[in-house]
Amino acid sequence: MSAALSRRRTAVVALLVCLALGLALAFVLSRAAPVRWSNAVLLVVPATLVYAIGTGFSTFYLCRAYPLTGRHPVAILGVMAVAALFAGLLWATLLQFINSLSLLPEVPWLGVPLSPGLLLLFFGLGVLLYWLAGAVQYLLLEFVRARTAEQRGLEAQLMAQQAQLRMLRTQIDPHFLFNSLNSISALTSINPAGARTMTVELASFFRQSLSLEAHKHITLAQELVLIRHFLAIEQVRFGQRLRVEEAIDAAALDCLLPPMLIQPLVENAVKHGICGLTEGGVIVLEARRVGSLLLLQVRNPVEQEQLSPRGNGVGLDNVRQRLLGAYGHQASVHWACQDGGFEVSISMPAQTGSTEEA
């Protein structure tokens, strides 16, 4: 509907331009020859409309047959010059023909005395108008080409970002599975019941994650379900050494985020924090919505001499790149060692299902 409406508006604008041009040329004719304004209008306006239609079709096909980037400039100028001269001659002939028909009834309000000088004037104007129409066509072609190139560039950039996000996400699952299987293997001989519990929790974790595989975003509540499955797995391994505190704002639960965005941070907290402490510690998860922002924090204790617990980069670097690909500069992630602990803070747009649909 919008495309059809746009075409109608374009046609109306073109018609109004042609009428304005015809009236201007009629004014020129009424001044150049001793004729009445009405006679000049009845002669020039219909001829201008016919000439505009013919010129529009001619320049449309000619400019596409001889594009600026695909033809030599001399060839383009030569073809346009020949076409303009031919169009000017046709317009002068058309004016002469219409005027001859108008003079046949021998009524005072039809026809004008067209001298050779006036015909030569309209021939020159026809040539000039043809060049102008050709210039407009070339401008439109370049505009469309630039818009198409921009759209293709944006589509290619979007596809690249989506491919990068898929690649980053595929790094997470094998990494987590590898660590979990190592834990199960270690418990098999010393705690078979714990190994079975861990296996059940691991199956529940992947069942939940696979159900969300087709979604680009999930709610924070769904992400927390995955995190709790993971922590249940690690709880079998560490027992009382691993404790978790949650401070989750109810308003933040419906906010959307990329799947498994927080889980690698919690995994890092266990692997590089709790695992290195004999007495264990507390992992603190915080989430709150502040206006249009969703603020997330993961804190865990670390050994004093461990200044940069970043592991092999699959956690923090992955989160940073996924946020950059999904939200650009609207999201950020920061981490630091302070007060005997390691803290990761994420700030991102607070989007919900309703905002996504809007």
BAPA-44682 format. One record per residue (C-alpha): residue in three letters; x, y, z; residue number from 1. Coordinates in steps of 0.25 Angstrom, whole numbers. Layout:
N
r:ALA	x:X	y:Y	z:Z	k:NUM
...
% end
This chain:
358
r:MET	x:0	y:0	z:0	k:1
r:SER	x:11	y:10	z:4	k:2
r:ALA	x:19	y:7	z:-9	k:3
r:ALA	x:6	y:9	z:-18	k:4
r:LEU	x:3	y:22	z:-10	k:5
r:SER	x:18	y:26	z:-13	k:6
r:ARG	x:16	y:24	z:-28	k:7
r:ARG	x:4	y:32	z:-28	k:8
r:ARG	x:10	y:43	z:-21	k:9
r:THR	x:22	y:43	z:-31	k:10
r:ALA	x:12	y:43	z:-43	k:11
r:VAL	x:5	y:55	z:-37	k:12
r:VAL	x:17	y:62	z:-34	k:13
r:ALA	x:22	y:60	z:-48	k:14
r:LEU	x:9	y:64	z:-54	k:15
r:LEU	x:9	y:77	z:-46	k:16
r:VAL	x:24	y:80	z:-51	k:17
r:CYS	x:20	y:78	z:-65	k:18
r:LEU	x:8	y:87	z:-64	k:19
r:ALA	x:17	y:97	z:-57	k:20
r:LEU	x:27	y:96	z:-68	k:21
r:GLY	x:16	y:97	z:-79	k:22
r:LEU	x:10	y:109	z:-73	k:23
r:ALA	x:24	y:116	z:-72	k:24
r:LEU	x:27	y:113	z:-87	k:25
r:ALA	x:13	y:118	z:-91	k:26
r:PHE	x:17	y:131	z:-84	k:27
r:VAL	x:30	y:131	z:-92	k:28
r:LEU	x:22	y:129	z:-104	k:29
r:SER	x:12	y:140	z:-101	k:30
r:ARG	x:24	y:150	z:-99	k:31
r:ALA	x:32	y:146	z:-111	k:32
r:ALA	x:20	y:147	z:-121	k:33
r:PRO	x:8	y:156	z:-121	k:34
r:VAL	x:-2	y:145	z:-116	k:35
r:ARG	x:-12	y:144	z:-105	k:36
r:TRP	x:-8	y:136	z:-92	k:37
r:SER	x:-20	y:126	z:-94	k:38
r:ASN	x:-15	y:123	z:-109	k:39
r:ALA	x:-1	y:120	z:-104	k:40
r:VAL	x:-6	y:111	z:-92	k:41
r:LEU	x:-15	y:103	z:-101	k:42
r:LEU	x:-3	y:101	z:-111	k:43
r:VAL	x:9	y:99	z:-101	k:44
r:VAL	x:3	y:92	z:-89	k:45
r:PRO	x:-2	y:79	z:-97	k:46
r:ALA	x:10	y:79	z:-105	k:47
r:THR	x:19	y:80	z:-93	k:48
r:LEU	x:11	y:68	z:-86	k:49
r:VAL	x:13	y:59	z:-98	k:50
r:TYR	x:28	y:63	z:-99	k:51
r:ALA	x:30	y:61	z:-84	k:52
r:ILE	x:25	y:47	z:-85	k:53
r:GLY	x:33	y:43	z:-98	k:54
r:THR	x:46	y:50	z:-92	k:55
r:GLY	x:43	y:42	z:-79	k:56
r:PHE	x:43	y:29	z:-85	k:57
r:SER	x:54	y:32	z:-95	k:58
r:THR	x:64	y:37	z:-84	k:59
r:PHE	x:59	y:25	z:-75	k:60
r:TYR	x:64	y:14	z:-84	k:61
r:LEU	x:76	y:22	z:-90	k:62
r:CYS	x:82	y:25	z:-76	k:63
r:ARG	x:81	y:11	z:-72	k:64
r:ALA	x:87	y:6	z:-86	k:65
r:TYR	x:99	y:16	z:-84	k:66
r:PRO	x:101	y:16	z:-69	k:67
r:LEU	x:112	y:26	z:-63	k:68
r:THR	x:120	y:15	z:-58	k:69
r:GLY	x:120	y:5	z:-69	k:70
r:ARG	x:122	y:14	z:-82	k:71
r:HIS	x:132	y:24	z:-86	k:72
r:PRO	x:129	y:38	z:-84	k:73
r:VAL	x:131	y:42	z:-99	k:74
r:ALA	x:121	y:31	z:-103	k:75
r:ILE	x:111	y:36	z:-92	k:76
r:LEU	x:112	y:50	z:-97	k:77
r:GLY	x:111	y:47	z:-111	k:78
r:VAL	x:98	y:38	z:-110	k:79
r:MET	x:92	y:48	z:-101	k:80
r:ALA	x:95	y:60	z:-111	k:81
r:VAL	x:89	y:52	z:-123	k:82
r:ALA	x:77	y:48	z:-114	k:83
r:ALA	x:75	y:63	z:-110	k:84
r:LEU	x:76	y:68	z:-124	k:85
r:PHE	x:66	y:58	z:-129	k:86
r:ALA	x:56	y:61	z:-117	k:87
r:GLY	x:57	y:76	z:-119	k:88
r:LEU	x:54	y:74	z:-134	k:89
r:LEU	x:42	y:65	z:-130	k:90
r:TRP	x:37	y:75	z:-121	k:91
r:ALA	x:38	y:87	z:-131	k:92
r:THR	x:31	y:78	z:-141	k:93
r:LEU	x:20	y:74	z:-131	k:94
r:LEU	x:17	y:89	z:-128	k:95
r:GLN	x:16	y:92	z:-142	k:96
r:PHE	x:7	y:80	z:-144	k:97
r:ILE	x:-2	y:83	z:-133	k:98
r:ASN	x:-2	y:98	z:-137	k:99
r:SER	x:-6	y:95	z:-151	k:100
r:LEU	x:-18	y:86	z:-146	k:101
r:SER	x:-22	y:98	z:-137	k:102
r:LEU	x:-22	y:108	z:-148	k:103
r:LEU	x:-32	y:99	z:-157	k:104
r:PRO	x:-45	y:103	z:-150	k:105
r:GLU	x:-41	y:118	z:-152	k:106
r:VAL	x:-46	y:122	z:-138	k:107
r:PRO	x:-38	y:133	z:-130	k:108
r:TRP	x:-36	y:125	z:-118	k:109
r:LEU	x:-28	y:114	z:-125	k:110
r:GLY	x:-14	y:115	z:-131	k:111
r:VAL	x:-3	y:125	z:-131	k:112
r:PRO	x:6	y:130	z:-142	k:113
r:LEU	x:19	y:121	z:-141	k:114
r:SER	x:30	y:128	z:-148	k:115
r:PRO	x:43	y:120	z:-151	k:116
r:GLY	x:50	y:128	z:-140	k:117
r:LEU	x:40	y:123	z:-130	k:118
r:LEU	x:41	y:109	z:-135	k:119
r:LEU	x:57	y:110	z:-134	k:120
r:LEU	x:54	y:115	z:-119	k:121
r:PHE	x:46	y:103	z:-116	k:122
r:PHE	x:56	y:94	z:-122	k:123
r:GLY	x:67	y:100	z:-113	k:124
r:LEU	x:58	y:99	z:-101	k:125
r:GLY	x:55	y:84	z:-105	k:126
r:VAL	x:69	y:81	z:-106	k:127
r:LEU	x:72	y:87	z:-92	k:128
r:LEU	x:60	y:80	z:-86	k:129
r:TYR	x:65	y:67	z:-91	k:130
r:TRP	x:79	y:69	z:-85	k:131
r:LEU	x:72	y:73	z:-72	k:132
r:ALA	x:63	y:61	z:-72	k:133
r:GLY	x:75	y:52	z:-74	k:134
r:ALA	x:83	y:59	z:-63	k:135
r:VAL	x:71	y:56	z:-54	k:136
r:GLN	x:71	y:41	z:-58	k:137
r:TYR	x:85	y:40	z:-55	k:138
r:LEU	x:84	y:46	z:-42	k:139
r:LEU	x:72	y:36	z:-38	k:140
r:LEU	x:80	y:24	z:-43	k:141
r:GLU	x:92	y:28	z:-34	k:142
r:PHE	x:83	y:31	z:-23	k:143
r:VAL	x:77	y:17	z:-24	k:144
r:ARG	x:91	y:10	z:-26	k:145
r:ALA	x:96	y:17	z:-14	k:146
r:ARG	x:84	y:13	z:-6	k:147
r:THR	x:85	y:-1	z:-11	k:148
r:ALA	x:100	y:-2	z:-8	k:149
r:GLU	x:97	y:3	z:6	k:150
r:GLN	x:86	y:-7	z:9	k:151
r:ARG	x:95	y:-18	z:4	k:152
r:GLY	x:106	y:-13	z:13	k:153
r:LEU	x:96	y:-13	z:25	k:154
r:GLU	x:91	y:-27	z:21	k:155
r:ALA	x:105	y:-32	z:20	k:156
r:GLN	x:109	y:-26	z:33	k:157
r:LEU	x:97	y:-32	z:40	k:158
r:MET	x:100	y:-45	z:35	k:159
r:ALA	x:114	y:-44	z:39	k:160
r:GLN	x:109	y:-40	z:53	k:161
r:GLN	x:99	y:-52	z:54	k:162
r:ALA	x:110	y:-62	z:49	k:163
r:GLN	x:120	y:-56	z:60	k:164
r:LEU	x:109	y:-58	z:71	k:165
r:ARG	x:106	y:-72	z:66	k:166
r:MET	x:121	y:-75	z:67	k:167
r:LEU	x:123	y:-69	z:80	k:168
r:ARG	x:111	y:-77	z:85	k:169
r:THR	x:116	y:-90	z:80	k:170
r:GLN	x:128	y:-87	z:88	k:171
r:ILE	x:121	y:-87	z:101	k:172
r:ASP	x:114	y:-101	z:101	k:173
r:PRO	x:126	y:-110	z:98	k:174
r:HIS	x:134	y:-102	z:108	k:175
r:PHE	x:123	y:-104	z:119	k:176
r:LEU	x:121	y:-118	z:115	k:177
r:PHE	x:136	y:-121	z:116	k:178
r:ASN	x:137	y:-116	z:130	k:179
r:SER	x:125	y:-123	z:135	k:180
r:LEU	x:129	y:-136	z:129	k:181
r:ASN	x:143	y:-135	z:136	k:182
r:SER	x:135	y:-132	z:149	k:183
r:ILE	x:126	y:-144	z:147	k:184
r:SER	x:139	y:-153	z:144	k:185
r:ALA	x:146	y:-148	z:157	k:186
r:LEU	x:133	y:-152	z:165	k:187
r:THR	x:131	y:-165	z:159	k:188
r:SER	x:140	y:-173	z:168	k:189
r:ILE	x:139	y:-164	z:181	k:190
r:ASN	x:124	y:-161	z:181	k:191
r:PRO	x:116	y:-169	z:171	k:192
r:ALA	x:103	y:-163	z:176	k:193
r:GLY	x:108	y:-149	z:174	k:194
r:ALA	x:113	y:-153	z:160	k:195
r:ARG	x:99	y:-158	z:157	k:196
r:THR	x:92	y:-145	z:163	k:197
r:MET	x:102	y:-137	z:154	k:198
r:THR	x:99	y:-145	z:142	k:199
r:VAL	x:84	y:-142	z:144	k:200
r:GLU	x:86	y:-127	z:146	k:201
r:LEU	x:95	y:-127	z:134	k:202
r:ALA	x:84	y:-133	z:125	k:203
r:SER	x:74	y:-124	z:131	k:204
r:PHE	x:83	y:-112	z:128	k:205
r:PHE	x:85	y:-116	z:113	k:206
r:ARG	x:70	y:-120	z:112	k:207
r:GLN	x:67	y:-105	z:116	k:208
r:SER	x:77	y:-99	z:107	k:209
r:LEU	x:73	y:-107	z:95	k:210
r:SER	x:59	y:-102	z:97	k:211
r:LEU	x:64	y:-88	z:96	k:212
r:GLU	x:73	y:-91	z:84	k:213
r:ALA	x:64	y:-84	z:74	k:214
r:HIS	x:63	y:-71	z:82	k:215
r:LYS	x:72	y:-60	z:80	k:216
r:HIS	x:68	y:-54	z:93	k:217
r:ILE	x:62	y:-60	z:106	k:218
r:THR	x:57	y:-54	z:119	k:219
r:LEU	x:66	y:-52	z:131	k:220
r:ALA	x:57	y:-62	z:138	k:221
r:GLN	x:60	y:-73	z:128	k:222
r:GLU	x:75	y:-70	z:129	k:223
r:LEU	x:74	y:-71	z:144	k:224
r:VAL	x:68	y:-85	z:142	k:225
r:LEU	x:80	y:-89	z:134	k:226
r:ILE	x:90	y:-83	z:144	k:227
r:ARG	x:83	y:-91	z:156	k:228
r:HIS	x:84	y:-104	z:148	k:229
r:PHE	x:99	y:-101	z:146	k:230
r:LEU	x:101	y:-97	z:161	k:231
r:ALA	x:94	y:-110	z:165	k:232
r:ILE	x:104	y:-118	z:157	k:233
r:GLU	x:115	y:-110	z:164	k:234
r:GLN	x:109	y:-111	z:177	k:235
r:VAL	x:111	y:-126	z:177	k:236
r:ARG	x:125	y:-124	z:174	k:237
r:PHE	x:128	y:-113	z:185	k:238
r:GLY	x:118	y:-116	z:195	k:239
r:GLN	x:118	y:-105	z:206	k:240
r:ARG	x:129	y:-98	z:200	k:241
r:LEU	x:120	y:-92	z:189	k:242
r:ARG	x:109	y:-83	z:194	k:243
r:VAL	x:101	y:-74	z:186	k:244
r:GLU	x:93	y:-61	z:189	k:245
r:GLU	x:83	y:-55	z:179	k:246
r:ALA	x:78	y:-41	z:179	k:247
r:ILE	x:69	y:-40	z:167	k:248
r:ASP	x:59	y:-29	z:165	k:249
r:ALA	x:46	y:-34	z:161	k:250
r:ALA	x:45	y:-23	z:150	k:251
r:ALA	x:57	y:-29	z:143	k:252
r:LEU	x:52	y:-43	z:142	k:253
r:ASP	x:45	y:-40	z:129	k:254
r:CYS	x:56	y:-33	z:122	k:255
r:LEU	x:62	y:-40	z:110	k:256
r:LEU	x:77	y:-44	z:108	k:257
r:PRO	x:85	y:-53	z:99	k:258
r:PRO	x:84	y:-67	z:104	k:259
r:MET	x:95	y:-72	z:113	k:260
r:LEU	x:101	y:-58	z:115	k:261
r:ILE	x:102	y:-59	z:130	k:262
r:GLN	x:105	y:-74	z:131	k:263
r:PRO	x:120	y:-72	z:127	k:264
r:LEU	x:122	y:-62	z:137	k:265
r:VAL	x:117	y:-71	z:148	k:266
r:GLU	x:125	y:-82	z:143	k:267
r:ASN	x:138	y:-73	z:144	k:268
r:ALA	x:134	y:-69	z:158	k:269
r:VAL	x:134	y:-84	z:162	k:270
r:LYS	x:146	y:-88	z:154	k:271
r:HIS	x:155	y:-76	z:157	k:272
r:GLY	x:149	y:-72	z:170	k:273
r:ILE	x:143	y:-83	z:179	k:274
r:CYS	x:152	y:-94	z:173	k:275
r:GLY	x:164	y:-87	z:178	k:276
r:LEU	x:160	y:-85	z:192	k:277
r:THR	x:161	y:-95	z:203	k:278
r:GLU	x:149	y:-90	z:211	k:279
r:GLY	x:141	y:-87	z:198	k:280
r:GLY	x:132	y:-74	z:198	k:281
r:VAL	x:120	y:-67	z:193	k:282
r:ILE	x:116	y:-64	z:179	k:283
r:VAL	x:107	y:-52	z:178	k:284
r:LEU	x:97	y:-50	z:167	k:285
r:GLU	x:90	y:-37	z:165	k:286
r:ALA	x:81	y:-31	z:155	k:287
r:ARG	x:72	y:-19	z:155	k:288
r:ARG	x:65	y:-10	z:145	k:289
r:VAL	x:68	y:5	z:146	k:290
r:GLY	x:60	y:12	z:136	k:291
r:SER	x:63	y:8	z:122	k:292
r:LEU	x:76	y:0	z:127	k:293
r:LEU	x:77	y:-14	z:132	k:294
r:LEU	x:89	y:-15	z:142	k:295
r:LEU	x:95	y:-29	z:145	k:296
r:GLN	x:106	y:-32	z:154	k:297
r:VAL	x:114	y:-45	z:158	k:298
r:ARG	x:123	y:-45	z:170	k:299
r:ASN	x:132	y:-55	z:176	k:300
r:PRO	x:144	y:-56	z:185	k:301
r:VAL	x:158	y:-59	z:179	k:302
r:GLU	x:172	y:-62	z:185	k:303
r:GLN	x:179	y:-49	z:188	k:304
r:GLU	x:191	y:-52	z:179	k:305
r:GLN	x:181	y:-55	z:167	k:306
r:LEU	x:180	y:-41	z:161	k:307
r:SER	x:173	y:-45	z:147	k:308
r:PRO	x:165	y:-58	z:148	k:309
r:ARG	x:160	y:-58	z:133	k:310
r:GLY	x:163	y:-72	z:130	k:311
r:ASN	x:165	y:-75	z:115	k:312
r:GLY	x:156	y:-64	z:110	k:313
r:VAL	x:144	y:-72	z:107	k:314
r:GLY	x:136	y:-65	z:118	k:315
r:LEU	x:139	y:-50	z:119	k:316
r:ASP	x:143	y:-48	z:105	k:317
r:ASN	x:132	y:-56	z:100	k:318
r:VAL	x:122	y:-47	z:108	k:319
r:ARG	x:128	y:-34	z:103	k:320
r:GLN	x:128	y:-38	z:88	k:321
r:ARG	x:113	y:-44	z:89	k:322
r:LEU	x:109	y:-31	z:95	k:323
r:LEU	x:116	y:-23	z:85	k:324
r:GLY	x:110	y:-31	z:74	k:325
r:ALA	x:96	y:-30	z:79	k:326
r:TYR	x:95	y:-16	z:85	k:327
r:GLY	x:107	y:-8	z:80	k:328
r:HIS	x:111	y:3	z:89	k:329
r:GLN	x:98	y:3	z:96	k:330
r:ALA	x:103	y:-8	z:105	k:331
r:SER	x:116	y:-10	z:113	k:332
r:VAL	x:123	y:-20	z:122	k:333
r:HIS	x:134	y:-16	z:133	k:334
r:TRP	x:142	y:-25	z:142	k:335
r:ALA	x:152	y:-22	z:154	k:336
r:CYS	x:158	y:-28	z:166	k:337
r:GLN	x:155	y:-21	z:178	k:338
r:ASP	x:152	y:-23	z:193	k:339
r:GLY	x:157	y:-37	z:192	k:340
r:GLY	x:148	y:-41	z:181	k:341
r:PHE	x:145	y:-41	z:166	k:342
r:GLU	x:133	y:-33	z:161	k:343
r:VAL	x:127	y:-33	z:147	k:344
r:SER	x:117	y:-22	z:144	k:345
r:ILE	x:108	y:-22	z:131	k:346
r:SER	x:100	y:-10	z:127	k:347
r:MET	x:90	y:-13	z:115	k:348
r:PRO	x:77	y:-8	z:109	k:349
r:ALA	x:65	y:-12	z:117	k:350
r:GLN	x:57	y:-19	z:107	k:351
r:THR	x:44	y:-27	z:109	k:352
r:GLY	x:35	y:-35	z:100	k:353
r:SER	x:26	y:-23	z:98	k:354
r:THR	x:38	y:-14	z:94	k:355
r:GLU	x:43	y:-24	z:84	k:356
r:GLU	x:30	y:-25	z:77	k:357
r:ALA	x:28	y:-10	z:77	k:358
% end
